[in-house]
Amino acid sequence: MSAQQAAVDPATARAYWSKTSGLMWTVLAMWFIAGFGIHFFAVQLNPIHVGGFPLAYYFAAQGSLIIFVVGLFWFGWKQNKIDEEFGVQED
């Protein structure tokens, strides 16, 4: 155990984990909706067109990938903000 780990009190560690796990569940929900939810309702969503393509086809082709990449950058940015808030950011 390093000296820095011992400096974090249990209440702060619980608050940090609460925010971090909340962020993780949010990103997993976004992933599930983009990866599976859209495709479960493909027939109902197909009347909606994006760039001339039915919405379900668009998500299968590239929309989900765009959401995943943007979600990863958002997750990294948000996690860094949480780390800075609790003083455990990387140098």
MODELLER restraints for C-alpha pairs under 7 A, 6 or more apart:
rsr = mdl.restraints
at = mdl.atoms
rsr.add(forms.Gaussian(group=physical.xy_distance, feature=features.Distance(at['CA:16:A'], at['CA:86:A']), mean=6.81, stdev=0.5))
rsr.add(forms.Gaussian(group=physical.xy_distance, feature=features.Distance(at['CA:27:A'], at['CA:71:A']), mean=6.96, stdev=0.5))
rsr.add(forms.Gaussian(group=physical.xy_distance, feature=features.Distance(at['CA:31:A'], at['CA:68:A']), mean=6.73, stdev=0.5))
rsr.add(forms.Gaussian(group=physical.xy_distance, feature=features.Distance(at['CA:34:A'], at['CA:64:A']), mean=5.41, stdev=0.5))
rsr.add(forms.Gaussian(group=physical.xy_distance, feature=features.Distance(at['CA:35:A'], at['CA:64:A']), mean=6.24, stdev=0.5))
rsr.add(forms.Gaussian(group=physical.xy_distance, feature=features.Distance(at['CA:38:A'], at['CA:56:A']), mean=6.54, stdev=0.5))
rsr.add(forms.Gaussian(group=physical.xy_distance, feature=features.Distance(at['CA:39:A'], at['CA:56:A']), mean=6.21, stdev=0.5))
rsr.add(forms.Gaussian(group=physical.xy_distance, feature=features.Distance(at['CA:42:A'], at['CA:56:A']), mean=4.95, stdev=0.5))
rsr.add(forms.Gaussian(group=physical.xy_distance, feature=features.Distance(at['CA:45:A'], at['CA:55:A']), mean=5.92, stdev=0.5))
rsr.add(forms.Gaussian(group=physical.xy_distance, feature=features.Distance(at['CA:45:A'], at['CA:56:A']), mean=6.15, stdev=0.5))
rsr.add(forms.Gaussian(group=physical.xy_distance, feature=features.Distance(at['CA:46:A'], at['CA:54:A']), mean=4.67, stdev=0.5))
rsr.add(forms.Gaussian(group=physical.xy_distance, feature=features.Distance(at['CA:46:A'], at['CA:55:A']), mean=5.29, stdev=0.5))
rsr.add(forms.Gaussian(group=physical.xy_distance, feature=features.Distance(at['CA:46:A'], at['CA:56:A']), mean=5.70, stdev=0.5))
rsr.add(forms.Gaussian(group=physical.xy_distance, feature=features.Distance(at['CA:47:A'], at['CA:54:A']), mean=6.35, stdev=0.5))
rsr.add(forms.Gaussian(group=physical.xy_distance, feature=features.Distance(at['CA:48:A'], at['CA:54:A']), mean=5.81, stdev=0.5))
rsr.add(forms.Gaussian(group=physical.xy_distance, feature=features.Distance(at['CA:48:A'], at['CA:55:A']), mean=5.51, stdev=0.5))
rsr.add(forms.Gaussian(group=physical.xy_distance, feature=features.Distance(at['CA:49:A'], at['CA:55:A']), mean=5.25, stdev=0.5))
rsr.add(forms.Gaussian(group=physical.xy_distance, feature=features.Distance(at['CA:50:A'], at['CA:58:A']), mean=6.89, stdev=0.5))
rsr.add(forms.Gaussian(group=physical.xy_distance, feature=features.Distance(at['CA:80:A'], at['CA:89:A']), mean=6.68, stdev=0.5))
rsr.add(forms.Gaussian(group=physical.xy_distance, feature=features.Distance(at['CA:83:A'], at['CA:89:A']), mean=4.70, stdev=0.5))
